[in-house]
Amino acid sequence: MRIGLLQINPVVGDMAGNAALVEAAYARAAAAGAELALTPELALTGYPPRDLLLYQGFCRLAWAGAEALAARLEAAHPGGPALVLGCPEPNASGQGKQLYNAALWCEGGAVRRTIRKALLPTYDVFDEARYFEPGQAQDGGNVVEYRGRRLAVTICEDLWNDKDYWPHRLYPVDPVEAAVAGGAEALLNLSASPFSLRKQALRQDMLSAVAARRGLPLAYCNQVGGNDELVFDGRSAVHGPDGSVAARAAGFAEDVLVADLFGSVPGRLEQDGLDPSAEIWRALVLGTRDYLRKCGFTKALLGLSGGIDSAVVAAVAVEAIGAQNVLGVLMPSPWSSAGSIDDSLALAQNLGMATRTMPIEPLMQGFDAALSESFAALAPGQGPGTTEENIQSRIRGNLLMALSNKTGALLLTTGNKSELAVGYCTIYGDMSGGFALISDLRKTQVYALARHINAVKGQVIPENILVKAPSAELRPGQTDQDSLPPYDVLDAILALHLEKNQVAAEIVAAGFDAEVVARVCRLVKFAEFKRRQAAPGIKIAWRSFGSGWRMPLAAAPLP
Amino acid sequence: MRIGLLQINPVVGDMAGNAALVEAAYARAAAAGAELALTPELALTGYPPRDLLLYQGFCRLAWAGAEALAARLEAAHPGGPALVLGCPEPNASGQGKQLYNAALWCEGGAVRRTIRKALLPTYDVFDEARYFEPGQAQDGGNVVEYRGRRLAVTICEDLWNDKDYWPHRLYPVDPVEAAVAGGAEALLNLSASPFSLRKQALRQDMLSAVAARRGLPLAYCNQVGGNDELVFDGRSAVHGPDGSVAARAAGFAEDVLVADLFGSVPGRLEQDGLDPSAEIWRALVLGTRDYLRKCGFTKALLGLSGGIDSAVVAAVAVEAIGAQNVLGVLMPSPWSSAGSIDDSLALAQNLGMATRTMPIEPLMQGFDAALSESFAALAPGQGPGTTEENIQSRIRGNLLMALSNKTGALLLTTGNKSELAVGYCTIYGDMSGGFALISDLRKTQVYALARHINAVKGQVIPENILVKAPSAELRPGQTDQDSLPPYDVLDAILALHLEKNQVAAEIVAAGFDAEVVARVCRLVKFAEFKRRQAAPGIKIAWRSFGSGWRMPLAAAPLP
């Protein structure tokens, strides 16, 4: 039985547009001989629809859209392949959450059957228990008979609870066991599994293990594309009953993969590199391109400081939407080095993007004049310090936002995760912008990515940007390391504290200096208010700031 | 049996401080003859601890703190009342989430028993399924024998699922039924139930109904105080077996209520008004005071525009932390009316707070000069418009943040919910600030609150501020109603769309003009990016922006 995996890139909430994507992909699969077609999870609404699901008017429209799509497919392809379509299903039981996260078995022009997701991820960026009632994983309840075969339909997390694979299971039931008990001959999985670093290796290994353990072929259809902070990396696949990868769709791109589910015909196997910087590059480019497109922007702008962060952001933006659509803005102050300006101009020239230069010294003087009397009255004897540095940064934020407002280009903010973690950034200043695309990359990862970019795109980032000491250039001779531990130390501590959920004592036990650890953890805590007002970025790490980071503000520091 | 309800105001994450609050309240209760003491839900960590719970080092500390507290109480009060203490309990089963949301029965110097919350709210601002494994609501499993009585321990939501009370139940089980099956003679409830408008009437009615239906007395101990966006209103109570309120603690203040659980001794019954503006006033004052205190601020500042919003915010701030700790900043532009300045000065004088005045015209000219060439090049022929209005607002934001940075006073932002809903506000401009205390009040609610303030505090808000047409004063002669529908219409549409989850067609069916509804819903959708970067506010409505509002950004508009 040939199965078509419709790896589409939906827009959240755009049921008509997403149905059209499914139709087009279905037609391609049918033309390639597919007898059955599978979409990603919640394909009709796009994943994650989040609180749109709290609007019953929205959910009714999704259901009606599914029924209409089923009818249209039959009209265009009479007797064609069944479609297993991800769509929220209203819960008519009168108890519990209003919806199920369902797979709709569409055949002969109608929705014939629904299978409901049993395991609802409610951790990190996932909030499924907020919206959905779990389906019951009863023996055979997820098995559909189709053209002489017994096919088990599962949805994403349903496959992620094998008791032999996971040392710690999150759920007491396993829908795969229910499928096996029901005599399933193959496992189908509708998925919306977002990218994070090292996820694909885990995912492929886990899917292989489940297929091999059950001795069943497994077809896995993942969503692709950027939706806010999440980038879905596709890589839909068919595994053989021995666990081997029999066919794999493209990573980070739309695709339709048609492969034989039971037979021995070799499928198409897209190459799939797992080098961290290469993966990050693909994720950032796709995530940025989709965020702009799905928000209705065609142009972007950013401030170029001469540093590594803005250089990398510029390179991503140019790759995502083309150099002609990206503007770099130089806003030198008296503390800017000549190198910063030259390096920025060289970068822009290498990338082929336009620049504008607007010195900010007159505005700095204007703010000094406006504030000096108040400062003298309210804080007598205090000299210039962080306040004045922040003023510079906020002048630049105002200029950039003015250009954004005037031209309709989205302002990209350029801060990295190390800065955002410890608050080495100015709220309403350099944090201004609609999308913070490298805000989940630690500084050391930014450097590695820059080297990768230069390797694959030619030396677009000038060597000088790669080798100079990082500096905010907000006072004469300043460097980041005046205020922060060396980045390799800082980043290693942050990885343990932010991504492994370790408290200070555990990090010290791992071999770091107690005073440095205490200082870093304190900085992280007291920058929480900045992160609360930060622009969304692209999730790269296992655990990231953003929608999956829910820390209290008016709280005591962690121990 | 006399029971002490320890209505404390914990700081999230401050286990040592919260244990000290419990100890002090316990001592008061014991001195008043209590034989049993009850804390709020998760009293030792404060509620909601949010992602602090993902740190095992934090949870271990909480558990150790509970054991130490039990021992200290016994040492100080040998043979004293048992304490039922809210605290997270590690899940040692090796499966599922790492924690239970538990009540610890502390007696004789140790934790004798734990009872686990069975119903885990996962909606709106609540994320309990993210952290906790549910307890099992087995017959009698939540019943503790103590001094000859069978007492059922429940935690917050556990009481909120009576099948006769609720037309739509969220959970299939009811811990109260398990308690009754176990022969319970009274229901105890540890709660952290946040304030929202009309919640207290529902809560008291529901608790009465549960007590009366089961014919059991009910003791309910609620948390009090502001924790980030949530204000907990206290109002702990004892209900008799007929449902009547036998005793009630203070609203919006710490309290220890000691009352007879089974006897007929009348308890203390604090007066409790439910006038909406009066409740809002108490919630805002407590929420603002606690946010500042728990973040370590003693001073606040805000921009005074001469409008109703900043007037109300100033009045709340003065009530919360004292006039001597609040600074008002006037930043007139050429478009500011003389009335705005006079009204602001009169307001400040009435409230007894200091002001500073900083005209912004020179800075507006500075930005014009910095930007004119770029505007001419990038947007030829475009005249002044929203961009220039935003620049003014961002100049003010920069000045206010500079004063905040220099003086260590928290900047209060003054926007209301109507503005924030439709995006009638400038990101990084008037949205700048650490706390947006009226951001969950629609404009019409702000007016009603202003009249309430004048009624209870004397005419502190000048009449002129109450009667003039609302205006952002960002261009000559501007009023809000140039851009927006009349506020009574706008607010009514927003209430349906934001708080009743109605889509446009439903709102039109309720009698509103289709074109106006479509425009308002579109504005709400396209202001989502501003709300993503907004300061936290105080939750007042049933459904609010903030942590319980989780909308996608790069998404299609709702139907």
Interface residues (C-beta under 8 A of the other chain):
Chain A: V11 V12 G13 D14 M15 G17 G46 P48 P49 R50 D51 L52 L54 Y55 Q56 G57 F58 L61 G94 Q95 G96 K97 T122 Y123 D127 A129 R130 H168 R169 L170 Y171 P172 G226 N227 D228 D290 Y291 K294 C295 L327 R356 M358 P359 I360 P362 L363 G366 F367 A369 A370 L371 S374 F375 A377 L378 A379 Q382 T386 T387 N390 I391 R394 I395 G397 N398 L399 M401 A402 L403 N405 K406 T407 I427 Y428 S432 G434 N501 Q502 V503 A505 E506 F529 R532 Q533 A534 A535 P536 S547 W549 R550 M551 P552 L553 A554 A555 A556 P557 L558 P559
Chain B: V11 V12 G13 D14 M15 G17 G46 P48 P49 R50 D51 L52 L54 Y55 Q56 G57 F58 L61 G94 Q95 G96 K97 T122 Y123 D127 A129 R130 H168 R169 L170 Y171 P172 G226 N227 D228 D290 Y291 K294 C295 L327 R356 M358 P359 I360 P362 L363 G366 F367 A369 A370 L371 S374 F375 A377 L378 A379 Q382 T386 T387 N390 I391 R394 I395 G397 N398 L399 M401 A402 L403 N405 K406 T407 I427 Y428 S432 G434 N501 Q502 V503 A505 E506 F529 R532 Q533 A534 A535 P536 S547 W549 R550 M551 P552 L553 A554 A555 A556 P557 L558 P559
